[in-house]
Amino acid sequence: MKKLHHRLLLLKPYDNMVEWSKSAIIPGLGKLSLYTVMKFFVQEISRESILNKAST
């Protein structure tokens, strides 16, 4: 996953989107950026713990 992310960062539109998401704040989540929320979500999905919590 990290290899893909690093390769995609070489593409200017993807890099711009990542930089924008680091400054975009989602209402209702305090001062967490969209990037932080998405990074956490992807990590939890890859660990499958969020799926286990949802099924219980």
Secondary structure, DSSP 8 states (H G I E B T S, - for coil): -HHHHHHHTTSHHHHHHHHHHHH-B-TTSTT-BHHHHHHHHHHHHHHTHHHHHHH-
